[in-house]
Amino acid sequence: MTASIFAGVLAAHWHANREWQRTLAGSYFSRADRWIALGGTWTSNAAQIQNNSEERGAKLIARTGNWKDFQVQADLQIAEPFGEAGLIVRSHGEEEGVDAYHGYFAGVRTMDSSIELGRADFGWRSMAHSKLPANADPHQWLHLHVVAVGCRIGFEVTLPDGASTTSLVDDADCIASGSFGLRSYLTSAKWRNLQVSSATEQDLTQMEQQSKAGINLHDLLLTEPSDPASAELYTTSMRAEARRHETQPGVTPIGDFRLSPGRHSNVTIQGVIISTPPLADIQDDSGSLIALNVDPRVSLKLGDVVEAQGTVISERFRSQLEDAKIRVLWSDTPVPPLAVTAAQLTGGTYRGRFVEVEGTLISTESQPGGYELTLQDGDQTFRALGSLDFRLDPARLEPGSRLRLRGTATSLDQFTHGIYPFTVITDRVDVVSGPPWWSLDRIAWLVLGCIPLFVCFQWILHRIQAWHTRSLLREREELAFEMHDTLAQSFTGIAYQLQAAKIEQRGERAIRTHIQNALDMVHASHRDASRTISALRPQYRQASDIVAALKELAERLSDGGDLRIKTQVEGKNANLPLAVTDALFRIGQEAVTNAVQHSGCRTLDTRLKLMRSEAQLTVRDDGCGIVNEEQEHGFGIAGMKSRAAKVHAHFDIVTTPFQGTCVTVTAPLQIAHGLIATLRAILSPER
């Protein structure tokens, strides 16, 4: 036992080391199946991982193991002036939402050029907050290093020029283990050179030595107090951002073009990007339109507020912008989708808007860098197109699943091919529920699985029937042998006596002697036939019936003589297996017959003792006993032993010349059969 536990510990340790080595591979984090995306719009390649969304609290959590002491390093670049991004360590229980997880976050805040280390437990608790050097640009590439050993967490940010800022905290009630991940808040961000490895106290000591002073949890429950320089930095950033958010002159609401269908040249619109190329869609408070042939050099992401100039072609249910010149004014969080049905999208009212629609998946097809889905909702069949990301693996989507799609709907022929009423250009697909169990494939597999079971059942049934047939033949063979040994021999003797009487010439007295012998043989044959027929009838099932039948047999054989008969049943009266009752009765019948007809006994005692696992029958007489060896090895005793062996019973005979004979047979009872017999006795309608 100890050796097996030790071997298990070694195997687990070896597996953990292999996991570390595999995690350190450069291409490990570039695969989407290594992560769980919770919010955000994540993309990756062999060089870096990027979030193109400014959602609040977008997270990307690694699917790797539940680790205790480890360190994470990465280079980080934050795009927006009022955002925050960094690394998560010892995380578990993640959900979508701001701080919706248990774990530690260490990141950089661009608004005040600072670093922050804190703990999230579906709420935020700041544990350390330090300023970056005065000349630091928080939007350049920074190197982040987080170490977690025991209940101490260390965080270090290094600038390109080698300057660094460090924070260390102690958390008495710490989170002991978990995974790691990436997180951004109100900004898009990029991570590169991501590395994960084990950590020791020496790594924390080295980080602490590089910092000017260690920082304790109790020293930094609040952020640093504001000074004039920090206040000026805040106000300057706010003024710059406010100027960017000013309404641009000459902007026409998008909804105005629907009121006057036709061609409108040299117009300016302002709105939010709700879908990115190949179908760039811009939406404001009055409506939305499609921007065609967008310059690929313009980087657009969901939530960007843009200014677009060009020619608007307006129709009844849609508008499109040709020769669009788009300029990003500022970045913002994506607008929330409008929940609609497929029937509502077919009507055209909500086409071009940022919507959320559900449908049942019919088929999936992978395309270069993306996927195509065919769905159905009610009587409406529609199409969905999207790009591969961390959220969706089309190969794992099963037909029949209920999906929720978020994106924009269009009826342009280049997307519908003239087949579907609309196509959803989606940026997110969620599985609402899996396919029903009664799909065609599963029913086919179920039928195929039932065929071997049916064949096996037929084979077992055939074997049972064959066994039953063999049992009947064996019983008939035994009956034939018994009739041959009793009735056939008796008939032969009767025929011999009658033949002798027919040819007898010695006189009438000799003839009568032959006839009397024949009559005696007839009576004996009749008794043997009655005994055989009685034994074959399954009339003795209860224990008391066996004893009563043996008493009746003794009374009949004694023919009113002075034989004293005693009977007794010990234990609870119950139904016994048919094979056991037959064996006990036949053995008892032979013992009673021998005692009454051959021993000359005056007292016959028959007892049946019932126990939980066995039944014991005893037939005792006070007759002459077995006086010679020929009687002891006679046919009757051999028959009793044979019947006892058939039911695996123990047979014993004790005899003393001129003092009596005691025959004992002990038959085992199966417990399961006893329980079934008891249940049948309780439920029997005769009771």
Wavefront OBJ file of the C-alpha trace (Angstrom):
o trace
v 0.000 0.000 0.000
v 2.798 2.405 0.972
v 4.728 1.584 -2.189
v 1.710 2.336 -4.382
v 1.170 5.735 -2.684
v 4.853 6.610 -3.104
v 4.703 5.629 -6.777
v 1.610 7.805 -7.240
v 3.371 10.809 -5.674
v 6.391 10.330 -7.951
v 4.131 10.045 -10.998
v 2.268 13.244 -10.054
v 5.581 15.087 -9.481
v 6.906 13.900 -12.835
v 3.688 14.937 -14.566
v 3.865 18.402 -12.956
v 7.449 18.888 -14.137
v 6.496 17.791 -17.626
v 3.639 20.279 -17.537
v 6.009 23.122 -16.635
v 8.368 22.170 -19.468
v 5.529 21.968 -21.934
v 4.102 25.301 -20.781
v 7.417 27.052 -21.376
v 7.286 26.209 -25.106
v 7.117 29.375 -27.193
v 4.131 28.339 -29.319
v 2.085 26.959 -26.425
v 0.050 30.150 -25.756
v -0.602 30.974 -29.411
v -3.310 28.296 -29.691
v -6.889 29.271 -28.929
v -7.668 25.950 -27.238
v -5.184 26.822 -24.465
v -7.444 29.610 -23.196
v -10.931 30.459 -21.964
v -12.126 33.891 -23.134
v -14.469 35.794 -20.814
v -15.345 39.052 -22.541
v -13.163 40.941 -24.995
v -12.213 40.273 -28.607
v -9.058 38.176 -28.474
v -6.683 37.195 -31.281
v -3.281 35.523 -31.221
v -0.351 34.429 -33.316
v 3.099 33.056 -32.645
v 4.362 36.535 -31.683
v 1.675 38.036 -29.440
v -1.841 37.934 -27.954
v -4.135 40.910 -28.415
v -7.481 42.129 -27.084
v -9.169 44.518 -29.532
v -12.022 45.414 -27.223
v -12.395 48.062 -24.523
v -14.787 46.035 -22.423
v -14.633 46.466 -18.679
v -12.809 43.493 -17.211
v -12.149 41.351 -20.314
v -10.269 38.194 -19.239
v -8.363 35.421 -20.992
v -7.725 32.509 -18.591
v -5.275 29.661 -19.316
v -6.663 26.123 -19.233
v -3.492 24.812 -17.559
v -3.354 23.227 -14.128
v -4.021 24.335 -10.565
v -0.587 25.620 -9.502
v 0.718 26.922 -6.168
v 4.128 28.614 -6.369
v 4.806 30.014 -9.834
v 5.795 33.175 -11.718
v 4.493 34.811 -14.891
v 6.370 37.248 -17.140
v 5.212 39.127 -20.247
v 5.679 42.315 -22.245
v 2.602 44.574 -22.259
v 1.452 47.513 -24.364
v -1.709 49.458 -23.466
v -3.458 51.481 -26.163
v -5.945 53.769 -24.413
v -5.250 56.701 -22.029
v -7.790 55.681 -19.370
v -7.260 51.932 -19.307
v -5.620 49.258 -17.220
v -4.150 45.885 -18.215
v -1.936 43.207 -16.715
v -1.681 39.629 -15.446
v -3.884 37.412 -13.265
v -2.358 34.749 -10.980
v -3.918 31.994 -8.828
v -7.295 32.418 -10.472
v -10.334 30.155 -10.269
v -14.134 30.391 -10.459
v -14.014 32.843 -13.376
v -17.182 34.323 -14.870
v -17.885 37.175 -17.261
v -17.930 40.571 -15.600
v -15.674 43.052 -13.837
v -13.635 41.344 -11.084
v -15.831 38.240 -11.466
v -13.230 35.726 -10.327
v -11.108 34.700 -7.325
v -7.445 35.601 -7.774
v -4.765 38.296 -7.793
v -4.301 40.965 -10.489
v -1.106 42.918 -11.149
v -1.291 45.581 -13.845
v -0.442 49.015 -15.184
v -2.835 51.978 -15.113
v -2.273 54.571 -17.844
v -4.381 57.367 -16.343
v -1.918 58.098 -13.528
v 1.141 56.115 -14.774
v 1.020 53.679 -11.869
v 1.087 49.982 -11.074
v -1.470 48.252 -8.912
v -1.568 44.887 -7.158
v -4.815 43.646 -5.646
v -7.206 40.791 -5.077
v -10.538 40.046 -6.755
v -13.231 38.010 -5.003
v -16.179 39.112 -7.138
v -15.219 42.539 -5.857
v -11.943 44.468 -5.776
v -9.500 45.051 -2.907
v -6.407 47.130 -3.679
v -3.335 45.827 -1.855
v -0.482 47.914 -3.310
v -0.267 50.983 -5.539
v 2.993 52.602 -6.761
v 3.921 55.284 -9.312
v 6.029 54.603 -12.371
v 9.114 56.822 -12.834
v 8.283 60.405 -13.787
v 9.596 60.049 -17.337
v 7.784 56.775 -17.993
v 5.390 56.462 -20.931
v 2.700 53.913 -19.894
v 1.763 53.338 -23.559
v 5.160 51.909 -24.540
v 6.133 48.273 -24.197
v 6.618 47.403 -20.526
v 7.880 44.174 -18.960
v 5.662 42.683 -16.205
v 6.870 40.078 -13.714
v 4.569 38.510 -11.076
v 5.796 35.999 -8.473
v 3.484 34.076 -6.100
v 5.111 31.964 -3.365
v 3.098 30.927 -0.336
v 1.120 33.967 0.829
v 3.573 36.527 -0.601
v 2.917 38.160 -3.973
v 5.535 40.245 -5.763
v 5.016 42.487 -8.809
v 7.666 44.275 -10.846
v 7.342 46.529 -13.921
v 10.485 47.277 -15.952
v 10.738 50.119 -18.475
v 12.663 49.884 -21.751
v 15.526 51.880 -20.200
v 15.891 49.347 -17.370
v 14.217 51.376 -14.603
v 11.739 49.366 -12.543
v 8.998 49.713 -9.942
v 8.268 46.894 -7.484
v 5.493 46.057 -5.032
v 5.397 43.152 -2.574
v 2.476 42.226 -0.354
v 1.633 39.627 2.284
v -1.903 38.228 2.346
v -2.492 36.222 5.531
v -5.700 34.656 4.205
v -4.269 34.083 0.740
v -5.553 32.160 -2.251
v -3.223 29.144 -2.244
v -3.403 28.000 -5.868
v -5.002 28.556 -9.237
v -4.391 29.248 -12.899
v -3.187 32.458 -14.574
v -4.473 34.760 -17.278
v -4.582 38.155 -18.976
v -6.937 41.031 -18.167
v -7.714 44.456 -19.593
v -10.047 47.221 -18.419
v -11.412 49.981 -20.715
v -8.607 49.503 -23.196
v -7.249 47.296 -25.930
v -3.853 45.785 -25.184
v -1.133 43.469 -26.462
v 0.945 40.823 -24.655
v 4.096 39.165 -25.991
v 6.973 36.970 -24.735
v 4.619 35.277 -22.250
v 6.470 32.857 -19.949
v 5.347 30.748 -16.989
v 7.597 28.763 -14.639
v 7.861 27.537 -11.062
v 8.955 29.959 -8.311
v 10.711 29.840 -4.947
v 11.431 32.207 -2.065
v 14.702 33.085 -3.756
v 12.795 34.687 -6.653
v 10.879 36.896 -4.214
v 14.068 37.767 -2.333
v 15.779 38.798 -5.546
v 12.815 40.979 -6.526
v 12.786 42.603 -3.096
v 16.507 43.363 -3.253
v 16.054 45.131 -6.575
v 13.353 47.383 -5.123
v 14.184 50.307 -2.876
v 11.975 49.133 -0.048
v 9.628 46.273 0.581
v 5.943 47.135 0.753
v 3.626 45.452 3.260
v -0.068 44.818 2.849
v -0.984 46.979 5.839
v 1.061 49.952 4.552
v -0.853 50.345 1.300
v -4.536 49.806 1.887
v -5.090 53.138 0.107
v -3.411 54.666 -2.946
v -0.816 57.382 -2.659
v -2.154 60.884 -1.895
v -2.440 63.260 -4.829
v 0.231 65.917 -5.375
v 0.137 68.944 -7.751
v 1.988 67.038 -10.464
v -0.459 64.114 -10.308
v -3.460 66.451 -10.306
v -2.110 68.266 -13.350
v -1.612 64.932 -15.118
v -5.232 63.996 -14.416
v -6.687 67.301 -15.621
v -4.507 67.451 -18.740
v -5.561 63.966 -19.794
v -9.223 64.738 -19.163
v -9.096 67.972 -21.202
v -7.426 66.180 -24.111
v -9.989 63.418 -24.061
v -12.861 65.904 -23.814
v -11.647 67.723 -26.923
v -11.610 64.422 -28.787
v -15.218 63.774 -27.767
v -16.537 67.073 -29.070
v -19.263 66.821 -31.712
v -17.799 67.343 -35.193
v -19.380 70.041 -37.430
v -21.412 69.055 -40.497
v -22.417 65.579 -39.237
v -25.688 64.156 -40.655
v -27.674 61.586 -38.602
v -27.771 58.204 -40.343
v -31.543 57.905 -39.912
v -32.121 60.975 -42.137
v -31.057 59.060 -45.263
v -33.945 56.605 -44.939
v -36.392 59.474 -45.122
v -34.986 60.519 -48.500
v -33.916 57.424 -50.486
v -31.411 57.971 -53.273
v -27.799 59.019 -53.734
v -26.221 61.577 -51.379
v -22.717 62.737 -52.224
v -20.027 64.197 -49.988
v -21.694 63.563 -46.623
v -20.194 63.179 -43.140
v -21.491 60.795 -40.469
v -20.353 59.931 -36.974
v -21.084 56.700 -35.139
v -19.848 53.580 -33.373
v -18.311 50.551 -35.131
v -20.609 47.581 -34.470
v -18.967 45.174 -36.920
v -15.557 45.071 -38.560
v -14.582 44.216 -42.164
v -15.531 42.410 -44.338
v -18.765 44.144 -43.315
v -17.930 47.394 -41.538
v -21.122 48.705 -39.939
v -21.494 52.149 -38.330
v -24.365 52.924 -35.958
v -25.576 56.095 -34.259
v -28.683 56.885 -32.230
v -30.875 57.163 -35.365
v -29.801 54.163 -37.400
v -26.921 52.321 -39.065
v -25.271 51.893 -42.443
v -22.680 49.692 -44.137
v -19.294 51.080 -45.159
v -17.968 49.383 -48.291
v -14.367 49.091 -49.429
v -12.818 50.309 -46.196
v -9.108 51.063 -46.415
v -7.382 48.001 -44.862
v -4.739 50.288 -43.351
v -7.371 51.719 -41.013
v -7.473 49.575 -37.859
v -11.041 49.286 -36.612
v -12.358 47.470 -33.554
v -15.753 47.150 -31.947
v -16.691 50.228 -29.961
v -14.549 52.703 -31.909
v -16.237 56.064 -32.461
v -15.431 57.113 -36.041
v -16.005 59.929 -38.486
v -16.773 58.733 -42.044
v -17.041 60.682 -45.266
v -18.257 59.514 -48.685
v -21.332 58.880 -50.826
v -24.432 57.385 -49.181
v -26.795 55.246 -51.242
v -30.045 54.946 -49.319
v -32.817 52.405 -49.814
v -35.961 51.644 -47.881
v -34.444 49.249 -45.360
v -30.716 49.901 -45.671
v -28.061 52.467 -46.446
v -24.472 51.983 -47.542
v -21.469 54.296 -47.697
v -19.261 54.096 -50.792
v -15.698 55.380 -51.107
v -15.631 55.738 -47.351
v -12.852 57.670 -45.646
v -12.926 56.655 -41.988
v -11.072 58.347 -39.129
v -11.086 56.945 -35.591
v -12.022 59.693 -33.125
v -11.714 57.701 -29.907
v -12.249 54.213 -28.581
v -15.129 53.186 -26.369
v -16.858 50.083 -25.106
v -19.013 48.196 -27.651
v -22.696 49.112 -27.669
v -25.027 46.468 -26.192
v -26.894 44.325 -28.765
v -30.636 44.452 -29.355
v -32.306 41.068 -28.781
v -34.485 40.123 -31.775
v -35.899 37.026 -33.448
v -35.169 35.652 -36.891
v -38.683 36.617 -38.007
v -38.040 40.239 -37.005
v -34.780 40.309 -38.959
v -36.593 38.943 -42.010
v -38.863 41.987 -41.947
v -35.899 44.298 -42.495
v -36.509 46.736 -39.627
v -33.450 45.684 -37.625
v -31.064 44.951 -40.465
v -27.770 46.717 -40.086
v -28.242 47.126 -36.333
v -26.140 45.441 -33.666
v -28.406 42.536 -32.651
v -28.510 39.281 -30.770
v -30.453 36.361 -32.293
v -30.829 32.668 -31.524
v -31.123 29.685 -33.834
v -30.734 25.894 -34.020
v -27.583 24.769 -35.820
v -28.123 22.784 -38.998
v -24.588 22.570 -40.388
v -21.073 23.952 -39.914
v -18.403 24.654 -42.501
v -14.887 25.927 -41.832
v -13.410 28.594 -44.083
v -9.923 30.118 -44.248
v -9.656 32.160 -41.051
v -13.356 31.836 -40.294
v -16.499 29.725 -40.327
v -19.967 29.501 -41.877
v -23.024 28.366 -39.943
v -26.478 27.455 -41.214
v -29.211 27.895 -38.603
v -32.962 27.703 -38.265
v -35.370 29.510 -35.956
v -38.985 28.505 -36.432
v -39.679 28.564 -40.178
v -36.727 30.861 -40.929
v -33.403 29.505 -42.161
v -30.464 31.913 -42.168
v -26.686 32.036 -42.457
v -23.946 33.295 -40.133
v -20.347 34.226 -40.948
v -17.553 34.925 -38.491
v -13.834 34.881 -37.827
v -12.093 32.310 -35.665
v -11.316 33.501 -32.151
v -10.774 32.129 -28.647
v -14.494 31.675 -28.013
v -15.491 29.326 -30.804
v -14.231 26.091 -32.311
v -16.645 25.308 -35.185
v -15.455 21.699 -35.308
v -16.915 21.141 -31.807
v -20.361 22.518 -32.625
v -22.900 19.702 -32.950
v -25.896 19.982 -35.288
v -29.058 20.447 -33.249
v -27.363 22.766 -30.711
v -29.101 26.016 -29.799
v -26.771 28.964 -30.490
v -26.907 32.659 -29.570
v -25.240 34.959 -32.115
v -24.190 38.583 -31.663
v -23.476 40.772 -34.693
v -25.128 42.587 -37.572
v -27.620 41.245 -40.087
v -27.427 42.038 -43.812
v -29.323 41.060 -46.940
v -26.557 41.912 -49.416
v -26.323 39.307 -52.173
v -22.591 38.889 -51.633
v -23.412 37.424 -48.208
v -26.814 35.760 -48.788
v -26.109 34.453 -52.352
v -29.793 35.027 -53.045
v -30.697 31.933 -50.961
v -31.166 33.184 -47.399
v -33.362 36.109 -46.286
v -30.409 37.525 -44.286
v -26.933 36.697 -43.066
v -25.554 37.525 -39.622
v -21.960 38.792 -39.577
v -21.156 37.671 -36.081
v -18.349 38.462 -33.665
v -19.514 36.105 -30.928
v -21.292 32.750 -30.758
v -22.455 31.144 -27.498
v -23.909 27.655 -27.093
v -27.239 27.939 -25.253
v -27.924 24.198 -25.127
v -26.607 21.031 -26.713
v -28.447 18.904 -29.262
v -31.319 16.691 -28.045
v -30.416 13.098 -27.237
v -32.846 11.720 -29.830
v -30.851 12.900 -32.851
v -30.745 10.621 -35.908
v -27.117 9.625 -35.314
v -27.712 8.688 -31.681
v -30.832 6.689 -32.543
v -28.815 4.824 -35.195
v -26.065 4.072 -32.676
v -28.688 2.973 -30.165
v -30.188 0.554 -32.695
v -26.751 -0.778 -33.578
v -25.986 -1.225 -29.885
v -29.266 -3.087 -29.301
v -28.552 -5.638 -32.048
v -25.689 -7.358 -30.136
v -27.795 -7.260 -26.981
v -30.694 -8.892 -28.836
v -28.380 -11.555 -30.294
v -26.902 -12.177 -26.841
v -30.403 -12.438 -25.343
v -31.436 -14.937 -28.026
v -28.299 -16.991 -27.372
v -28.970 -17.026 -23.622
v -32.616 -17.983 -24.250
v -31.472 -20.804 -26.537
v -29.066 -22.043 -23.868
v -31.821 -21.977 -21.238
v -34.159 -23.910 -23.502
v -31.425 -26.446 -24.242
v -30.697 -26.795 -20.520
v -34.405 -27.252 -19.812
v -34.641 -29.919 -22.511
v -31.631 -31.751 -21.108
v -33.183 -31.619 -17.627
v -36.409 -33.155 -18.920
v -34.530 -35.880 -20.738
v -32.423 -36.594 -17.656
v -35.535 -36.794 -15.480
v -37.203 -39.132 -17.974
v -34.074 -41.273 -18.035
v -34.046 -41.523 -14.246
v -37.755 -42.368 -14.256
v -37.132 -45.072 -16.871
v -34.340 -46.558 -14.793
v -36.515 -46.533 -11.693
v -39.468 -48.130 -13.488
v -37.133 -50.711 -14.937
v -35.744 -51.522 -11.482
v -39.166 -51.732 -9.821
v -42.238 -52.137 -11.995
v -40.586 -53.914 -14.925
v -38.909 -56.405 -12.624
v -42.183 -56.955 -10.759
v -44.091 -57.566 -14.000
v -41.443 -60.027 -15.071
v -41.818 -61.910 -11.775
v -45.632 -61.889 -12.061
v -45.449 -63.260 -15.597
v -43.035 -65.948 -14.421
v -45.385 -67.023 -11.578
v -48.446 -67.113 -13.870
v -46.530 -69.066 -16.487
v -45.465 -71.529 -13.769
v -49.087 -71.900 -12.604
v -50.167 -72.573 -16.174
v -47.788 -75.466 -16.645
v -47.849 -76.722 -13.072
v -48.642 -80.453 -12.940
v -48.042 -81.138 -9.250
v -51.582 -80.390 -8.299
v -53.968 -77.648 -7.181
v -51.984 -76.702 -4.122
v -48.860 -75.876 -6.138
v -50.935 -73.852 -8.605
v -52.407 -71.786 -5.766
v -48.963 -71.165 -4.412
v -47.870 -69.665 -7.775
v -51.038 -67.556 -7.978
v -50.551 -66.261 -4.411
v -46.965 -65.308 -5.234
v -48.213 -63.423 -8.294
v -50.810 -61.571 -6.186
v -48.147 -60.578 -3.649
v -46.019 -59.232 -6.491
v -48.999 -57.265 -7.839
v -49.552 -55.647 -4.414
v -45.845 -54.810 -4.142
v -45.809 -53.341 -7.658
v -48.888 -51.282 -6.830
v -47.191 -49.857 -3.769
v -44.049 -49.051 -5.777
v -46.104 -47.362 -8.493
v -48.042 -45.302 -5.930
v -44.828 -44.274 -4.232
v -43.250 -43.240 -7.541
v -46.308 -41.251 -8.607
v -46.521 -39.528 -5.217
v -42.862 -38.564 -5.371
v -43.251 -37.080 -8.861
v -46.182 -34.866 -7.864
v -44.936 -31.451 -6.624
v -47.437 -31.381 -3.789
v -45.026 -31.105 -0.867
v -43.617 -27.577 -0.861
v -43.939 -26.622 2.794
v -41.821 -28.303 5.450
v -44.836 -29.457 7.468
v -46.266 -31.204 4.379
v -43.233 -33.496 4.137
v -43.537 -34.638 7.767
v -47.309 -35.105 7.446
v -46.874 -37.207 4.285
v -44.278 -39.433 5.959
v -46.598 -39.941 8.952
v -49.452 -40.895 6.644
v -47.170 -43.359 4.847
v -46.122 -44.990 8.127
v -49.763 -45.338 9.245
v -50.702 -46.913 5.932
v -47.805 -49.366 6.011
v -48.449 -50.368 9.650
v -52.072 -51.170 8.665
v -53.534 -50.373 12.075
v -50.765 -52.115 14.070
v -49.429 -51.008 17.436
v -46.726 -48.772 15.883
v -46.293 -45.476 17.767
v -45.498 -42.607 15.366
v -43.904 -39.306 16.513
v -43.439 -36.225 14.286
v -41.938 -32.787 14.957
v -41.036 -29.669 12.913
v -38.433 -27.318 14.435
v -37.960 -23.818 13.073
v -40.163 -21.535 10.989
v -42.340 -23.363 8.482
v -41.481 -22.154 4.985
v -41.523 -23.135 1.329
v -38.459 -25.130 0.349
v -36.941 -25.516 -3.132
v -38.666 -28.233 -5.136
v -35.457 -30.277 -5.556
v -34.880 -30.250 -1.785
v -38.462 -31.245 -0.885
v -38.353 -34.068 -3.438
v -35.053 -35.392 -2.079
v -36.122 -35.155 1.576
v -39.446 -36.859 0.921
v -37.990 -39.677 -1.186
v -35.220 -40.367 1.331
v -37.697 -40.177 4.220
v -40.095 -42.443 2.327
v -37.411 -45.109 1.870
v -36.341 -44.837 5.523
v -39.946 -45.105 6.816
v -40.700 -48.067 4.508
v -37.590 -49.931 5.633
v -38.350 -49.246 9.304
v -42.016 -50.368 9.152
v -41.672 -53.338 6.811
v -38.271 -54.786 7.744
v -37.117 -53.636 11.196
v -40.138 -54.683 13.276
v -39.963 -51.428 15.209
v -42.536 -50.313 17.779
v -41.661 -46.580 17.729
v -40.953 -44.378 14.716
v -39.713 -40.783 15.259
v -39.648 -38.357 12.295
v -38.223 -34.831 12.788
v -37.531 -31.943 10.414
v -35.265 -29.144 11.641
v -35.276 -25.892 9.630
v -32.342 -23.490 9.889
v -31.356 -20.346 7.972
v -28.984 -22.108 5.595
v -30.003 -25.774 5.757
v -32.828 -28.278 6.418
v -32.249 -31.512 8.339
v -34.551 -34.594 8.242
v -34.128 -37.390 10.816
v -35.979 -40.743 10.776
v -35.271 -42.897 13.882
v -36.712 -46.337 14.784
v -36.159 -48.881 17.610
v -36.194 -51.958 15.384
v -33.662 -54.678 14.740
v -31.297 -52.427 12.818
v -29.010 -53.596 10.035
v -27.702 -57.021 11.084
v -25.541 -57.878 8.049
v -23.300 -56.133 5.513
v -25.527 -57.057 2.584
v -28.367 -54.926 3.952
v -26.034 -51.984 4.598
v -24.962 -51.926 0.940
v -28.372 -52.712 -0.470
v -30.263 -50.914 -3.204
v -32.426 -48.832 -0.819
v -29.528 -47.221 1.055
v -27.641 -46.653 -2.220
v -30.729 -44.892 -3.629
v -30.974 -42.615 -0.579
v -27.310 -41.667 -0.880
v -27.764 -40.951 -4.593
v -30.735 -38.649 -3.988
v -28.846 -36.802 -1.253
v -25.877 -36.246 -3.579
v -28.105 -34.662 -6.247
v -29.004 -31.780 -3.909
v -25.495 -31.615 -2.360
v -26.882 -32.905 0.954
v -24.974 -34.748 3.651
v -26.352 -38.280 4.232
v -25.645 -40.247 7.438
v -27.000 -43.571 8.715
v -26.276 -44.919 12.190
v -27.474 -48.412 13.108
v -27.002 -50.773 16.042
v -28.069 -54.436 15.722
v -31.320 -55.076 17.603
v -31.387 -51.468 18.937
v -32.570 -49.414 15.968
v -31.518 -47.250 13.044
v -31.189 -43.463 12.614
v -31.171 -41.929 9.105
v -30.152 -38.221 8.881
v -29.974 -36.080 5.745
v -28.898 -32.382 5.860
v -29.618 -30.338 2.710
v -28.125 -26.823 2.169
v -30.450 -23.916 1.334
v -29.354 -20.947 -0.813
v -29.946 -17.659 1.027
v -31.124 -15.856 -2.099
v -33.646 -18.594 -2.821
v -34.774 -18.418 0.781
v -35.445 -14.694 0.490
v -37.419 -15.195 -2.706
v -39.417 -18.006 -1.114
v -40.153 -15.828 1.924
v -41.326 -12.982 -0.292
v -43.551 -15.306 -2.264
v -45.013 -16.665 0.950
v -45.834 -13.150 2.144
v -47.419 -12.097 -1.157
v -49.210 -15.393 -1.743
v -52.972 -14.831 -2.284
v -53.705 -17.995 -0.307
v -52.568 -16.310 2.905
l 1 2 3 4 5 6 7 8 9 10 11 12 13 14 15 16 17 18 19 20 21 22 23 24 25 26 27 28 29 30 31 32 33 34 35 36 37 38 39 40 41 42 43 44 45 46 47 48 49 50 51 52 53 54 55 56 57 58 59 60 61 62 63 64 65 66 67 68 69 70 71 72 73 74 75 76 77 78 79 80 81 82 83 84 85 86 87 88 89 90 91 92 93 94 95 96 97 98 99 100 101 102 103 104 105 106 107 108 109 110 111 112 113 114 115 116 117 118 119 120 121 122 123 124 125 126 127 128 129 130 131 132 133 134 135 136 137 138 139 140 141 142 143 144 145 146 147 148 149 150 151 152 153 154 155 156 157 158 159 160 161 162 163 164 165 166 167 168 169 170 171 172 173 174 175 176 177 178 179 180 181 182 183 184 185 186 187 188 189 190 191 192 193 194 195 196 197 198 199 200 201 202 203 204 205 206 207 208 209 210 211 212 213 214 215 216 217 218 219 220 221 222 223 224 225 226 227 228 229 230 231 232 233 234 235 236 237 238 239 240 241 242 243 244 245 246 247 248 249 250 251 252 253 254 255 256 257 258 259 260 261 262 263 264 265 266 267 268 269 270 271 272 273 274 275 276 277 278 279 280 281 282 283 284 285 286 287 288 289 290 291 292 293 294 295 296 297 298 299 300 301 302 303 304 305 306 307 308 309 310 311 312 313 314 315 316 317 318 319 320 321 322 323 324 325 326 327 328 329 330 331 332 333 334 335 336 337 338 339 340 341 342 343 344 345 346 347 348 349 350 351 352 353 354 355 356 357 358 359 360 361 362 363 364 365 366 367 368 369 370 371 372 373 374 375 376 377 378 379 380 381 382 383 384 385 386 387 388 389 390 391 392 393 394 395 396 397 398 399 400 401 402 403 404 405 406 407 408 409 410 411 412 413 414 415 416 417 418 419 420 421 422 423 424 425 426 427 428 429 430 431 432 433 434 435 436 437 438 439 440 441 442 443 444 445 446 447 448 449 450 451 452 453 454 455 456 457 458 459 460 461 462 463 464 465 466 467 468 469 470 471 472 473 474 475 476 477 478 479 480 481 482 483 484 485 486 487 488 489 490 491 492 493 494 495 496 497 498 499 500 501 502 503 504 505 506 507 508 509 510 511 512 513 514 515 516 517 518 519 520 521 522 523 524 525 526 527 528 529 530 531 532 533 534 535 536 537 538 539 540 541 542 543 544 545 546 547 548 549 550 551 552 553 554 555 556 557 558 559 560 561 562 563 564 565 566 567 568 569 570 571 572 573 574 575 576 577 578 579 580 581 582 583 584 585 586 587 588 589 590 591 592 593 594 595 596 597 598 599 600 601 602 603 604 605 606 607 608 609 610 611 612 613 614 615 616 617 618 619 620 621 622 623 624 625 626 627 628 629 630 631 632 633 634 635 636 637 638 639 640 641 642 643 644 645 646 647 648 649 650 651 652 653 654 655 656 657 658 659 660 661 662 663 664 665 666 667 668 669 670 671 672 673 674 675 676 677 678 679 680 681 682 683 684 685 686 687
